[in-house]
Amino acid sequence: MKPFNLTYVRYPPDDVVGSLMAVASLVPIAGILATSGVFFARRELWDILTLAGTLFCEVVAQILKWWAKDPRPSSCAVVDFCGTYGMPSSHAQLAAFSATINSLHLYRRLRGCRLRGDETSITTLHLQRLDPLVIASVSSSWPVAFVVAVSRVHLGYHSFEQVCVGFAIGFGLGIVWHAASCVIAAAAKEGLECRVVSNKNFCSVLWTKAVEFLNLRDSSLVSNPLEFQRQLFVQYAERRVVVE
């Protein structure tokens, strides 16, 4: 029997800070579950791209661990977790990846709104349109990522160097994956908008059918998708005929 590495956390029973750090170590996993739930609820293209990027990030971490073969620090004996390699820290890498891609996604949303003909300042009207919970969530993702990284050192699972390398790799992968997601979103735009084009090839037709079947959409350039949906619902409610 062996534990599942991503969710296995041990801490001293009399260490209050350690118990909080153990919870912090599980934040990246909670983020994956939350993103999965959001995707199934809203069917956003960027959510599934984020999930794919998270999987890619974890695969890269495991490959690098196998390649570097850097043992965990001696403190791993306290938590009975010395059987795997520690460079880089996959938890720190995932946390940095999530914070990076969320920040870049928010910047893209702001920049995309401005490019659509709105000449107001990017720091005034656009920030007013954004959901304050989104701003708070993205802003807090960096402190949370640092706490996750610190927790891995505090609990003895990784050395300071392993956490720093993991954090740096996660930051770099976040930039790369965001750029790739922008390219994919641009290429998928026709199918998401269900455009009728006479010279569609087989791949375009297949993608359009997949979009219709999964009800995929891309509202990443809408400043506040929830507010937009609410306005549409209000308009629909005003026009509908109620049958008693």
FENJO-V491702 format. One record per residue. N is the residue number from 0. RES is the residue in one letter. SS is DSSP state (H for helix, E for strand, - for the rest). PHI is phi in whole degrees, -180 to 180 (NA if undefined). BURIAL is 1 if it has 24 or more other ideal C-beta (glycine too) atoms within 12 Angstrom, else 0. Layout:
((N:RES:SS:PHI:BURIAL) (N:RES:SS:PHI:BURIAL))
This chain:
((0:M:-:NA:0) (1:K:-:-139:0) (2:P:-:-76:0) (3:F:-:-82:0) (4:N:H:-56:1) (5:L:H:-69:1) (6:T:H:-115:0) (7:Y:-:-92:0) (8:V:-:-135:1) (9:R:-:-122:0) (10:Y:-:-150:1) (11:P:-:-62:0) (12:P:-:-64:0) (13:D:-:-100:0) (14:D:-:-105:0) (15:V:H:-66:0) (16:V:H:-62:0) (17:G:H:-62:1) (18:S:H:-65:0) (19:L:H:-68:0) (20:M:H:-66:1) (21:A:H:-64:1) (22:V:H:-65:0) (23:A:H:-62:1) (24:S:H:-63:1) (25:L:-:-91:1) (26:V:H:-59:1) (27:P:H:-58:1) (28:I:H:-69:1) (29:A:H:-62:0) (30:G:H:-63:1) (31:I:H:-64:1) (32:L:H:-64:0) (33:A:H:-65:0) (34:T:H:-64:1) (35:S:H:-63:0) (36:G:H:-64:0) (37:V:H:-64:0) (38:F:H:-63:1) (39:F:H:-67:0) (40:A:H:-83:0) (41:R:H:-116:0) (42:R:-:57:0) (43:E:E:-85:1) (44:L:H:-59:1) (45:W:H:-69:1) (46:D:H:-70:1) (47:I:H:-71:1) (48:L:H:-67:1) (49:T:H:-65:1) (50:L:H:-63:1) (51:A:H:-63:1) (52:G:H:-65:1) (53:T:H:-64:1) (54:L:H:-63:0) (55:F:H:-60:1) (56:C:H:-62:1) (57:E:H:-68:1) (58:V:H:-62:0) (59:V:H:-61:1) (60:A:H:-61:1) (61:Q:H:-68:1) (62:I:H:-65:0) (63:L:H:-66:1) (64:K:H:-63:1) (65:W:H:-66:0) (66:W:H:-75:0) (67:A:H:-76:0) (68:K:-:52:0) (69:D:-:-90:0) (70:P:E:-68:0) (71:R:-:-72:1) (72:P:-:-65:1) (73:S:H:-61:0) (74:S:H:-67:1) (75:C:H:-65:1) (76:A:H:-66:0) (77:V:-:-66:0) (78:V:-:-99:1) (79:D:-:55:0) (80:F:-:-144:1) (81:C:-:-105:0) (82:G:-:-83:0) (83:T:-:-126:1) (84:Y:E:-82:1) (85:G:-:-118:1) (86:M:-:-109:1) (87:P:-:-90:1) (88:S:-:-74:1) (89:S:H:-69:1) (90:H:H:-67:1) (91:A:H:-64:1) (92:Q:H:-65:1) (93:L:H:-65:1) (94:A:H:-65:1) (95:A:H:-68:1) (96:F:H:-61:1) (97:S:H:-64:1) (98:A:H:-63:1) (99:T:H:-67:1) (100:I:H:-70:1) (101:N:H:-68:1) (102:S:H:-66:1) (103:L:H:-67:1) (104:H:H:-66:1) (105:L:H:-65:1) (106:Y:H:-64:1) (107:R:H:-64:1) (108:R:H:-63:1) (109:L:H:-65:1) (110:R:H:-66:0) (111:G:H:-65:1) (112:C:H:-64:1) (113:R:H:-68:0) (114:L:H:-71:0) (115:R:-:-88:0) (116:G:-:104:0) (117:D:-:-87:0) (118:E:-:-94:0) (119:T:-:-74:0) (120:S:-:-64:0) (121:I:-:-68:0) (122:T:-:-99:0) (123:T:-:-112:0) (124:L:H:-63:0) (125:H:H:-65:1) (126:L:H:-67:1) (127:Q:H:-69:0) (128:R:H:-76:1) (129:L:-:-67:1) (130:D:-:-66:0) (131:P:H:-60:0) (132:L:H:-68:0) (133:V:H:-67:1) (134:I:H:-61:1) (135:A:H:-65:0) (136:S:H:-65:1) (137:V:H:-67:1) (138:S:H:-64:0) (139:S:H:-81:0) (140:S:H:-65:1) (141:W:H:-73:1) (142:P:H:-58:0) (143:V:H:-64:1) (144:A:H:-62:1) (145:F:H:-66:1) (146:V:H:-65:1) (147:V:H:-60:1) (148:A:H:-63:1) (149:V:H:-64:1) (150:S:H:-63:1) (151:R:H:-69:1) (152:V:H:-78:1) (153:H:H:-61:1) (154:L:-:-81:1) (155:G:-:93:1) (156:Y:-:-80:1) (157:H:-:-141:1) (158:S:-:-85:1) (159:F:H:-61:0) (160:E:H:-65:0) (161:Q:H:-64:1) (162:V:H:-70:1) (163:C:H:-63:1) (164:V:H:-64:1) (165:G:H:-61:1) (166:F:H:-65:1) (167:A:H:-65:1) (168:I:H:-66:1) (169:G:H:-61:1) (170:F:H:-63:1) (171:G:H:-65:0) (172:L:H:-65:1) (173:G:H:-63:1) (174:I:H:-65:1) (175:V:H:-63:0) (176:W:H:-69:1) (177:H:H:-64:1) (178:A:H:-62:0) (179:A:H:-65:0) (180:S:H:-65:1) (181:C:H:-63:1) (182:V:H:-65:0) (183:I:H:-64:1) (184:A:H:-64:1) (185:A:H:-66:0) (186:A:H:-70:0) (187:A:-:-89:1) (188:K:H:-59:1) (189:E:H:-60:0) (190:G:H:-68:1) (191:L:H:-67:1) (192:E:-:-90:0) (193:C:-:53:0) (194:R:-:-72:0) (195:V:-:-100:0) (196:V:-:-120:0) (197:S:-:-69:0) (198:N:-:-102:0) (199:K:-:-65:0) (200:N:-:-90:0) (201:F:H:-62:0) (202:C:H:-64:0) (203:S:H:-65:0) (204:V:H:-64:0) (205:L:H:-63:0) (206:W:H:-65:1) (207:T:H:-62:1) (208:K:H:-65:0) (209:A:H:-65:0) (210:V:H:-62:1) (211:E:H:-66:0) (212:F:H:-69:0) (213:L:H:-90:0) (214:N:-:57:0) (215:L:-:-72:1) (216:R:E:-152:1) (217:D:-:-137:1) (218:S:-:-106:1) (219:S:-:-68:1) (220:L:-:-103:1) (221:V:-:-94:1) (222:S:-:-60:1) (223:N:-:-141:1) (224:P:H:-58:1) (225:L:H:-66:0) (226:E:H:-66:0) (227:F:H:-63:0) (228:Q:H:-64:0) (229:R:H:-63:0) (230:Q:H:-64:0) (231:L:H:-64:0) (232:F:H:-66:0) (233:V:H:-62:0) (234:Q:H:-63:0) (235:Y:H:-65:0) (236:A:H:-64:0) (237:E:H:-73:0) (238:R:H:-94:0) (239:R:-:-71:0) (240:V:-:-103:0) (241:V:-:-84:0) (242:V:-:-101:0) (243:E:-:-78:0))
